[in-house]
Amino acid sequence: MRSHSCYMLAYECFKATDDRKLDTESCVKIVLRNKNLGLDQYRFLLQTMVNSGLGEETYGPRNVLAGREETPTLMEAHEEMDEIMFGTLDNLFSKTDVSPSDIDILVVDVSLFSPSPSLTARIVNRYRMRDNIKSFSLSGMGCSASMVAIDLVQNLFKSYKNAFAVVVSSETIGPHWYCGKENSMMLSNCLFRSGGCSVLLTNKPCLKHKALMKLKHSVRTNIGSNDEAYGCCIQIEDQQGYNGFLLTRNLTKAAAKAFTMNLKVLVPKILPIRELIRFAVISICKTNNKTAKPSLNLKTGIQHFCIHPGGRAVIDGLGKSLGLNEYDMEPARMALHRFGNTSAGGLWYVLGYMEAKKRLKKDDKILMISLGAGFMCNNCVWEVMKDLGNGNVWEHCMDRYPIPRKNTINPFADKYSWINDERLNFVRMDLSNIILS
């Protein structure tokens, strides 16, 4: 009988070098290079950056920092991916003593970069992996792609026993930096940063004692058949011909719908019977009371909530809908502040924060929540196999976190708030000279 279990043996998040940090001054220089922007666009960017929830130590791609965002090259895209993929995989193999030749399944999810040969082929070539390895390259699924990859591995484990699998989750930021002036397309520049993660999984029963976690449930929901949902987060060209990601007002509606549909399937699997009965009884009693809406207490079955750090609004919205407190949302807020929205890799920085803070205890359940283009909601539940406390990618800065929420306001607010002065509406001059002076 083949084992259908899926164990996580290790994960390794990427931390770039300090020369790639995007602090306030670096961001200002990048913004000012865009000669398509006017005063209204500068004001919009100021407000967005102030409210983003990002700190001073997130990482950007090298070509953007060097001023080549309008002329990205294929070589630079590969270099960005190589640094993330090979950096995390080298550490993963070194720490686990698992050889690249032991890997049976390889899944890479990078939504916006699909070269030929594939990124999986690039990894196979670099590490001289076996010729019978089962490799999969996933693209176009945005921030929720990592959960799709995990679900894929779980299903493949049903066919392949005693196997090792590696999932690499990341995104290429450099080649997709938006250089136009549409507000709804400039949002991605303010939120997305460089990052990624590699995860080692197995279904070998003999390695159960070495596992960090066990995958208990995985539920995927795709509402792309709805036109509004399909188009709420979409890659397009603006009227000037600049490529970028359009985020429409329908995004919130689509996210809520997909998330609700996903929970309807997942909740009965993760909550104790007594909580489901309580909810059913209260729902029946309040049928005639339209103002009272009964809610499920997810904390009766879940101890930790790993929310995708997509942005302050995403974290706040999910936290409110789930009835979470500041302690529950702290890992997502701090991951956003320190590393930004790293797309599919973002959840693993949140998980790393939980582990570094020694929150994860044996038998705890973790709900991972991800939303992505399509529109999709992909969630899963992990069971912690032993007490965890590795400092991982957070080790260098854990003593500074958590940062009080009042202190997470971006320095743009202090340095450039004068740009909102209405008197500037009547001034015609080179704005870049004012801001840089």
Secondary structure, 3 states (H helix, E strand, C coil): CCCCCCEEEEEEECCCCHHHECCHHHHHHHHHHCCCCCHHHHHHHHHHHHHCCCCCCCECCHHHHCCCCCCCCHHHHHHHHHHHHHHHHHHHHHHHCCCHHHCCEEEEEECCCCCCCCHHHHHHHHHCCCCCCEEEEECCCHHHHHHHHHHHHHHHCCCCCCCEEEEEEECCCHHHCCCCCCHHHHHHHHHECCCEEEEEEECCHHHHHHCCEEEEEEEEEECCCCHHHHHCEEEEECCCCCEEEEECCHHHHHHHHHHHHHHHHHHHHHCCHHHHHHHHHHHHHCCCCCCCCCCCCHHHCCCEEEECCCCHHHHHHHHHHHCCCHHHHHHHHHHHHHHCECHHHHHHHHHHHHHHCCCCCCCCEEEEEEEECCCEEEEEEEEECCCCCCCHHHCCCHHHCCCCHHHCCCCHHHHHHHHHCHHHHHCCCCHHHHHHC
